[in-house]
Amino acid sequence: MKYSIFKIISQALSGNTGWQPAWEKRELKPSYNIIIVGGGGHGLATAYYLAKKFNISNIAVIEKGWIGSGNVGRNTTIIRSNYLLKQNQPFYELSLKLWENLEQELNYNAMVSQRGIMNLFHNDPQKDAFVRRGNSMKLSGAGAELLTKEQVMKVAPFLDYENARFPIKGALCQSRGGTVRHDAVAWGYARAASKLGVDIIENCEVKNIVVENGKCIAIETDRGLVKSNKTAICVSGASSLVMGTAGIKLPIESHVLQAFVSEAIKPLIPGVITFGAGHFYVSQSDKGGLVFGGDLDGYNSYAQRGNLPTIEDVCEGGMAIMPMIGRAKLVRLWGGIMDMSMDGSPFIDKTPIDNLFFNGGWCYGGFKATPASGLCYAHLLAKDEHHKVASEYKLDRFKRGMIIDEKGQGAQPNLH
């Protein structure tokens, strides 16, 4: 079914009785050309691009829970390409370009809203760092603008510009950044992939990766053994657990990252705003709630829940730049399991085991990377070679001393 304004009108007139399921529920086959373990945004995007761009058939996406139950539905929905290093900036810029045309390509309303993102700075050294980052963004075509305090005040007059500890001096702005409805991304890719013949298998847990003579030949699930020519792991926070069944130890730690939503208020936040002297970022949903997050909980965990001290810490960051939100009620929160690499940058690579591939270590950048991650992973699976913008995301880079230390955003920056 192709979605359009005419379809909406006709369904409204007929009592909305003709809508079809977004994707088909198919049975698990005994073998596939490619199995993608993980039905989050990255896994579904990979399946879609494998079928769409590379004309590969007989693909399965196997998800332990339901589509949208993992990190793709547990984030603060921000998209941007304001990175510094040459190994990262072109990749995230490709992702942002894919976001800009995603709804037309998938024929699905993902609520892509490019309202801009402002990274506040509070002192001269930080301003110098943002100037450098902005220049890197401009060189990749991402666009950037350094805003003065007066320019920021015109857009966000409600901020506390004279805070004694963190006075706001200006901001680095990327007008093409913004937000996307996270659930809709999963549903849109699932629908498009299913239409191209991809089997989407929900509530199917992978128990073991079967390796014989140095080659991955199958996966063992709670529904039985499934063979494949290639197996692609894409399970975010569960990366170490799943890859451990194949005997592979990853330079990754799993941590909880919480996100929060306030009660609905009148339109206030113009786009996305980040606190430069702490870790706090906020936007406003179409329903009026402030959507915000901050730092990791600070301990290793596989649980999708967080702790109270981190809630207090994040709220303190918000109060530091806009004290008036202290009067708003917090209505809900959730936790995502972050696969934190030791240099803050991801992996899209072959593993030492033949026919076994890995995508993970996305740290804070997983959601915004979804389209480019799927495209680059599909490119690797289809051609057995890295996409040019993901050529540095290799598993052996620590061994080679070629870390991609983007602001030291890994789980343990002290080890960098």
Summary of the structure (lengths in Angstrom):
residues: 416
radius of gyration: 21.5
end to end distance: 50.2
largest distance: 65.4
contacts: 1482
relative contact order: 0.18
helix: 31%
strand: 27%
